[in-house]
């Protein structure tokens, strides 16, 4: 048993550079999955920067008409320069009410930058799950 056979990991959003206030991830189809965990690393921040990761949902495969899921957000405010660096924002949505979801990263007040947003879909109805096209290589090792 290994985790990679039971999850679908994908890059949902390329790194966000300082100065961008709002960035949308790819729209993810949740059909056949119970949940999704969004992971965003903050790579650089200025004191006072407010970084927020919000998960939105829609009945259509479109960014138009997306609505924020109640309580599906993680926020952090920098109190000193670089204090958010190399730390993560996580939002886990279990059984979203609508088929399509996306992550929305917003940066307010001061500048911050992020690394790649990852989306980890889990509890798939089919296993093993094939790797996403954004995965270059993956290895599973079983100790003996």
Secondary structure, DSSP 8 states (H G I E B T S, - for coil): --GGGSEEEEEEE--B-TT--EEE---EE-TT-SEEEEEEEEEEE-TT-EEEEEEEEESSSSSTT-EEEEEEEEEEE-SSTTTTTTEEEEEEEES-SSSEEEEEEEEESS-EEEEEEEEEEES-SSSS----TT----------
